[in-house]
Each structure stands twice: as C-alpha cells, then as structure tokens.
C-alpha cells in the first residue's frame, strides 16, 4: 500500500502533466488557484495543492453562513440578539455579496413563537437570499409547527451553479416523552440539555433516508453534492448528542458521488472530518462556543482554543464557504475576537499533509 508521500508525488506529477497541456491563458487561470510543493524533512510544505477543472472554473462561487443563535426574547437576553445582529452586519458587508446565506439551525433557544418571530424579522435584513435549516431548539416545543410557519419545509434540495444541495432535518429522535406524559415545555427543556440522561440519539430517520435516496437518484455521480445537516453526520460523542445514529446509512447513500461535503451546526466549534469521499465541516455559533468532547474528536480537526470568559464574542462568529468548480470547498471561519482561519479542500484531500491551518497561539483559557 502506498504511503501518503508516494500518493502526493503521484498527484503532483499528474498536476504538472496537466499544466503542460494548457495554453498560456488557461495556465494563468489555473496557476492562480493551484500550486504544489514538497520539503523532504519529515513533513510536506503547507502550500496548497488542488487540481482545478479550468474549463468549469467560471462556476466557482461563495456562500455565507450564520448558525446557532439560540435566541431568547430580547427582554430576557439581549446579548444573543446583539450577536445575530452582528452576524447579519458581517454578511451584508461582504463585497461582492455571497450567492446566498445559509442559516444552520437553532435560531431559537426554546422554540417559542416570539423567539422564532424575532429571529425571522432579524434575518429579513440579510441582503442575499436566505436558506434555512432547523435545529432541535427550534423543533421540540411544538414539533416544528412555528418554525415551518416562518420558513417552510425542513427537508428540501436545490441546485445552484452545477452543485446539488440537500438540507436535512437530522435532529429526529425516538419518542421518549409520551409515556411519562411530559408537557411540551418539559420536552423542550429536556432536548435543550447538552447531556440529556433520558434522551435518544439524533437520526435522519427512515422517511428522510428514503426521501434522500429518491432525491439523489436523478443526480449524476460526477455532480458535486453539498449536504446541510444540523447534527454532524458522523459519530463523535454520544453523551452530548454530537452524533447521528444512522450516519453510516446516510453516508452510504452519498458514497457514489465524486465530491460530497457536509456542513453542520450544533457543535458550536471548529470541526473537520473526512470519511471516504465525504468532507465534513462544523459551523461556528453566534451564541457561545462549546468545549471539545472528551473523546471522538476527528483527527483532521485543528482545535480552537477555549473562550475567554471575559469576552462575550470570543470563540463565536460566522463565515463563508468558497465552492470550487470541482465541487470541493474551502471553509472560512470568521472569528469575532480572533484571527480568521481557513480549512481548505486541499487539507482534507491530502489527509492533513498539505495546507494545514495554523494552530492558535494565543492564551488558551
């Protein structure tokens, strides 16, 4: 079996062979987005290596994201409202504007009508088109009735510039509230716990997996696929529900496609993973950062430091995602109190050998 260095050399040689076949104009276009280098000193250089289909280069685009704002009513918690307003200002200030803005779930804290109404009104100020995903905090007070009233379907797909996008409701859990006759608010408060002793793991569920299978049936295998899921579509730490119980079954439905990326919320932290052909990226929260789980952290994750307890914005933020013509993405984290950081497709494609993001050097609280 070839080691990583041998695989890298093969990819590098293939890249240079492709460059030799390009005319001058195409070479200038390709050289602006791909480069390769190696240092034989026990490690590879951090230069980016990402072959690009120059014939389709015009299809690259950017979208922005906001996630996990956990809004209470403003009279109860103004800080979280200030945070989502800051995120809206960030994406509205982007120049050029993103093709769309994606909201990653948990707009509300307790799924109450006034929380969701407040969030919906704030998001109306976003200049670019909005796409929405539901989180468990939005869902379990009334099983999604109020959320759907504002935002429509919780499971859907769309196509944009040659990429097929899928939005899933991945926070479906087995009913554990009917037997003990929990009230709606008792159910919501239980679901809002990070460590719910009576809870059940998140799933996509049989019905949505059937829907996904049918949705993907007409999509060509060389079409890039980007999936939005509130929970990570892999298994990290079950006690905190940083976990999707039927993740392997969902991954199997995606395995045939050449390039698949999953963007998820819920974990409130930088997370990076790769399973087979699938790249996974976690989104930042505008409300607060979680600490990392004591086990299960994906090896490709470049850990963010713990938050400064005296800075309400530390460890929080929003960001953008650059989608290349190949369908692979570069994930840009816009930290509000720290330097921005990019996790590139080249980093994941090389299993962490190339373009490794720098580890933070500031104080780890």
ABEGO torsion letter per residue (X at the ends): XBBAAAAAAAAAAAAAAAAAABBAAAAAAAAAABBBBBBBAGBBBABBBBBBBAAAAAABBBBBBBBGAGBBBAAABAAAAAAAAAAAAAAAABOBBBABBBBAEGABAAGBAAAAAAAAAAAAABABBBBBBBBAAAAAAAGGAAAAAAAEBABBBBBBGGBBBBBBBAABBBBAAAAAGBBAAAAAAAAABABBAABBBBBAEAAAAAAAAAAAAABBAABBBBBBBABBABBABAAAGBBBAAAAAAAAAAAABABBBBBBBGAGBBBBBBBEABBBBBBBBAABBBBBBABGBBAABBBBBBBBAABAABGBEBEBBBBBAAGBBBBBBBBAABBBBBBBAAAAAAGGABGBBBBBABBBX
